[in-house]
Amino acid sequence: MVQRLLLLLLVLSSQLGFLHALPCFQCSRVNASGVCVTKEGVCETRGSQRCFLRKVYEDGTLSYGYQGCSSVCYPLALFNPAVTLEEKCCDDSPFCNKF
Ligand SMILES: *[C@@H]1O[C@H](CO)[C@@H](O)[C@H](O)[C@H]1NC(C)=O
């Protein structure tokens, strides 16, 4: 019982550290020149979320990107030789996921 309480306390306190909300750029499509071509917005990180910026390269050239808040982050994922996904996540400053 005591152990369970301690565990709960530990979980809660580790969550508290993430409670500060950080504003991030949100855009579901940023073109290759860095212009948001869809509705541009702002999201705020919640829980363990961070700002992310994903860039999609096709045949080695930047094709498009997107921005937002996410709790999952894959530093680099390769779909196939022609398409590369580059992902950057950050939580060190507001709007740190600038394209
Ligand atoms: C990105 O969008 C802007 C504004 O619509 C446009 O001027 C620019 O040419 C676009 N860039 C590319 C690479 O499509």
The ligand as an SDF file (V2000), in Angstrom:
LIG
                    3D

 14 14  0  0  0  0  0  0  0  0999 V2000
    4.9980   28.7100  -51.2090 C   0  0  0  0  0  0  0  0  0  0  0  0
    3.8480   29.5100  -51.0910 O   0  0  0  0  0  0  0  0  0  0  0  0
    4.0660   30.8870  -51.3780 C   0  0  0  0  0  0  0  0  0  0  0  0
    2.7710   31.6270  -51.0970 C   0  0  0  0  0  0  0  0  0  0  0  0
    1.6800   30.9810  -51.6740 O   0  0  0  0  0  0  0  0  0  0  0  0
    4.5390   31.0360  -52.8180 C   0  0  0  0  0  0  0  0  0  0  0  0
    4.8140   32.4020  -53.0870 O   0  0  0  0  0  0  0  0  0  0  0  0
    5.7960   30.2120  -53.0240 C   0  0  0  0  0  0  0  0  0  0  0  0
    6.1870   30.2610  -54.3760 O   0  0  0  0  0  0  0  0  0  0  0  0
    5.5470   28.7750  -52.6250 C   0  0  0  0  0  0  0  0  0  0  0  0
    6.7890   28.0140  -52.7440 N   0  0  0  0  0  0  0  0  0  0  0  0
    6.8550   26.8470  -53.3750 C   0  0  0  0  0  0  0  0  0  0  0  0
    8.1920   26.2030  -53.4040 C   0  0  0  0  0  0  0  0  0  0  0  0
    5.8770   26.3020  -53.8580 O   0  0  0  0  0  0  0  0  0  0  0  0
  1  2  1  0
  1 10  1  0
  2  3  1  0
  3  4  1  0
  3  6  1  0
  4  5  1  0
  6  7  1  0
  6  8  1  0
  8  9  1  0
  8 10  1  0
 10 11  1  0
 11 12  1  0
 12 13  1  0
 12 14  2  0
M  END
$$$$
